[in-house]
Amino acid sequence: MTVCAIEPAAAHENGAGRAGCTITADGCYAARLALAGDSLFPERWTLDGPEPYAVPLPGNQPEEPGTEVQPLADGRVLIHRLMDGRHAFSLLYPTGPGTGELPLGTVDRPDGGTRLRLLPPAPDGRRAYALAAGRHSAAVWLVAGGASGPELVAEIPGGCSGGAWLDREGRMLALDRESGGRVKAVVVDLGRGGEVSPLLQIAPGSDDRVLLADPDSGLLLLRSDAPSPGEPRLGWGVLGSTLPVRFPECLRLPGRTVTPFAVQPGQMLTPEGCAVALRVEGADGAGWIGLWRPAERRVHHVPAPAGWLRGTGLWTADGVLRLPYSTGAVPCGVASLTMPGEEPRPEDGSRDDGASDPGGAEPPSPHVERYSSQLPTRETEMTVHHLDSLADVPRPVPLQQAPLGRLVTN
């Protein structure tokens, strides 16, 4: 199961009932800051049983809005707080009527210009990492799952943001690095002391960011202004492939922001057949969900469930998109969607909780429906160059240094 990578602008979306949550890579647990009156407290969701349920994990006092939480595969929840000018990390777990807390240690806050945030959940579910991003350099910290306390595992020159895992081992991390006034995605090899290699360098003057990656198929979702200078476009490519990066016209929605947040896993040989879930939002904050496959030339627009914890969800390998939501009537629910024309195939041991039609959700406004019609796909061809392979680990193929002289239509 693949979940979203966090873009810089969406790293913190805490709020009443509609805020996002974080889901483990295997889809078994989720965690969020929930609201009780005017107070925030951590909450863990169990998603792999017959029906979802939530366990509150309140501490001795309410949490601050900037606090981060992240579930681990064993059911414990990592919490990141800013305390006395230091970043403090602990593991929370239920203990009967109360909450147990295991302190893991702290990381100094060097200056006000450095921001530290949790990276997306590691694929193995046992470890957790944080990115400390300054103006001129960044550092990756192992904050849970190490031998003893937070451990510095990589230092990267240049300001960094984003974060997406490229492999199932949690070794290859894609980051967006700013250098010379431009943003180019790089690969950080945590197994080689933080060795940095180029990943996205589509044009010399373009900003090229990784939004989401699927380790199974190698499908890479990216945003770049290479095909339209000054206008960031959503595109896709395949790691390890010599096929071009493409920027489909159906993903270009004027006046809207389109952000991928989940990719269907398990499609080893057919990355173009992976179902992708998109969050579509306008300037007024209103939004809905788009369903798309790279092999198709259309986006299917569907309403989001009422109370959706926006920007979060996961695909099962069978093609069911599961969306966590919380309302007054259903404080812990999961809605199910499938690509139009496909029947849902529930996973073993799961059942439909009746939330696939959550009710109360407004359909997209009529002017959006035109994007669901068949559209020609105008794509920009990019050349792919190979990195020197290492003997002990497969390396992703960089999508870099590409000419923009020829447009192709598939």
Disulfide bonds with the S-S distance in Angstrom:
none
